[in-house]
Amino acid sequence: MPSKEKIHVRMQELAKRLNYDYRDISHLSAAMYCKKEAGYNDYTNDAMATLGDAVLKLVFAEYFFDRGLDKDAISERKAHMEKNATLKAISDRTGLYLYAYNDRYFANEAPSGSRLPYGNHDIYLEAIIAAIYRDRGLAYTRRWILDFWPQNGFALSR
């Protein structure tokens, strides 16, 4: 496994890339730890990704509700902001995948036969959202999401 010091440094780099002011970086470290390699169905950070998905849905539903949109418009806009292609595009733009690690390597250091999973469904961004939520609470996470999406090419008004 990469050393604790290396993990800590890499998570600090990721937090800076995310513009995330952490209190406890261990949450971010847990979000980026992926024990299974490509080809497996379950990942170590699946539970975090599930929590992050729920937070993301809440933030976007509330945001569009507060702007007076009806049920159909909320559903349509929320679906666009949280769909797999959007999450993957944001992850690609920000290079989040490079900070994923397993028991042996960080993603960018793994030999080709031991690559960490990274496909059309991003497994890291939702886990990162959960990490931020667990570390800083809902109000901070809401502000972070509503700033981060537009900074990465996804206008909230679509």
Residue, then its C-alpha position, 0 to 999 in steps of 0.5 A: m500500500p502507498s505509505k500514509e505520508k504519500i496518501h496524505v500528500r496526494m489527498q491534500e493535492l486533490a483537496k486543493r484541486l477540488n477547492y475543498d477546505y477539509r477538516d479531516i482529510s481521512h474522509l477524502s482518503a476513504a472516498m478515493y480508496c478502491k480495493k478492487e481492480a478493473g473488471y469487478n462489480d463492487y468497490t470499497n467506496d460504493a457505500m460512500a458513493t451511494l451517500g454522495d449520490a443522495v446528497l447530490k440529488l438533494v442539493f439539485a432538487e432543492y436548488f431547482f425547487d427554490r427557483g420555482l420550477d415544477k416537478d417535471a422541470i426539477s426532474e429534468r434538470k436534476a437528471h442532467m446534472e447528476k447523470n453518469a456522463t456529467l459525473k464522468a466529464i467532471s472527473d475527466r476535466t479535473g483529473l480526479y481519477l489520478y488520485a484513486y488508489n488501492d493496496r498497491y498503487f495510485a491510479n497513475e502509477a499502476p502498471s497496465g495489467s493492474r489499472l484501477p477501475y474508471g469507466n463510463h460510470d464514475i465511482y469517485l466523484e459521488a464518493i468525494i461528495a460523501a466525504i465532503y458531506r461527512d467532513r463539513g456538513l450539508a451547508y458546506t457541501r451544498r455550496w461546494i456542489l453549486d460552485f463546482w459544477p458550473q466551474n467545470g462546464f455545467a451551468l445550473s440553469r441549463 
